[in-house]
Amino acid sequence: MWVDSSTGAITHRQGKSSNPATVRTVLLIDEHLRMDGVAVRTHLDWQGGRVTIVSDDGIHGALSVGAIAKVMERYGKPLDATVSLEGPRLTLDDGAALRMLRFRAQVDVIARDYLVWERPGEEPLAALSNGVAAALRYLCLQMAEARAVPDAAREPSGE
């Protein structure tokens, strides 16, 4: 496992082979401190046809590409064509991809991290990665809560 210190991308090499097909990238999309000072990191991975979200604080889940698309369409804005798409990339189905982009706009003092949604034949959408992470973490929490509620509690009574 290698960690790119500038982007936070984690590269896993499975097995002892140097075959590039065994390398996969996991994106670090958010890192923040809780009130108690503990660092919490949120990562995205691609497994089994779903985008998996894993946070150090125990929040985790797997979302469809459609769910990711809805979040990125809600929060993302078209990326200026002059911005160079560089950074770790998580390839999904049908040529879609999520890419981390560290970019410093003229009005910013320091660079910010963006998550870029790349789709074939469409312009890329970019959103601040910490905002996307918050939305994805919320969806995972809602899914976990829905699984925790017994089926009987969800069904209306026949009275």
N, C-alpha and C positions, 0 to 999 in steps of 0.2 A: 504494500500500500504506500502511495506517495501522496503528500499533501502539497499543493501549490500554494505557497505562502501569500502570493499576491492576490489570488482569486478565491482561495478556500476550497477549490475543487479537489476531490479525492479520487485518485485513480487506483483501481484494484486490478491486480493481475492474478487470475485464477490459475492455480497449478504452477508447475515449474517451467512451463513452455514460454518461449518468447514470441509466440504467435500473437499478432495484434488482435485477432478475433477473441482472445481471452481477456482483453482489457476492457473495462467499463468505467465510466465516469459517474460520480455521484456529486450533485451540485449542492454547495452550501449557499442557501438563499437568505439566511438571516442569522444574526448573532446578537443577542442582547443580554443585559444583566437583569435578573429578578430583583425584587426589593431586598432580598437577603444577601445580595451580592454574588449569587451563583450564576455563572454563564450558561446560557441556553442557546444551543445551535439547532437550526432546522435544516434538514437535508432533503433533497429530492432524488429519487432513483427510478429506474424503469424496470419493472419486473412483472412477468406474466401478463403483458398487455395492459398494465395499469401504472399510473404514476404513484409511487409510494412516498409518503411524507413521514419522516421520522424526526422527532425532536428529543433533545436530551432530557426534557422534563416528563417524558412518558407519553406525550401526545403522538399518535401515529394513526395511519390509515392508508387506504389505497383508493385513488380516484380515477375515474375514466378520463380519457382524452377529452371527451365532451365537457366534463366538469371543469377541466383545466381551461378549455377554450372559453367557456362562459366567464370564468374569473378574469382571464386575460382580456377578453373583449369588454368587460365591465370597467376594469381599471387601467388597461393599456391605452396608449396613444400611439399614432403612427410614428415610426422612427424616421428621423431625418435621413435622407439618402446619403448625406455627406458623412454620416457616422459610420466608422469602420466596425464591422461585426467581428470582434475578436474576443476570445475567452472560451472557457469550457462549455461544451455543448452536450446536451442530453437528447439523443435522437429517439423519436417516438414512432408510432405507426404512420403510414401514408406520407412519409417525407416531412412530417411536422417535427419541430424541435423546440426545446427550451435552451436558452443560452444566457449565461451570466455576462454582464457587460459593466465594466467599471468606467464611468464617464464623468468628466468634470465640465460642466457647462460654464460659460463665461461669467455667470452670476454667482457661481459656487466657489467657496474658498477651497474646499477639498472635493475629491471625486466621490460620487455616490454609486451604489450598486443597483443595477437594473436587471430585471428578468425580461428577456426578449422572447416573444412567441413568434416563431418562424413557421409559415405555412406555404406550401407550394402554390405559386401563382398569385399570392396576395402579399401586400406590404407587411413587414414585420411590425408587431406592436410591442411597446416597451412600457414597463411600469416599475416603480420603485420596488425592489425585491422584498423589503421588509413589510410593505403593505400587502403584497401578494401572499407572503408567508402568513400574515395574520389571517387573511381570508381562508387560506387552505387549512390552517390549524383550526379555525372555527368550524369549517365543514367536517373535519375529522372528529371534533368534539361532538357535533350534532349527530353524526353517524354512530358514534359510540353510545351516546345517550339513547338513541332510537333502539339500538340492539339491547340495551340494558332494561328497557321497559318490557315487561312480559306481554305476550300477544293478547292475553285476556284484558289487560288494562287499555289496550288500544281499540278494542272492538266495543261498539256501543251496545249497551244492554238491550235485551229484547222486551223491556217493559214499556 
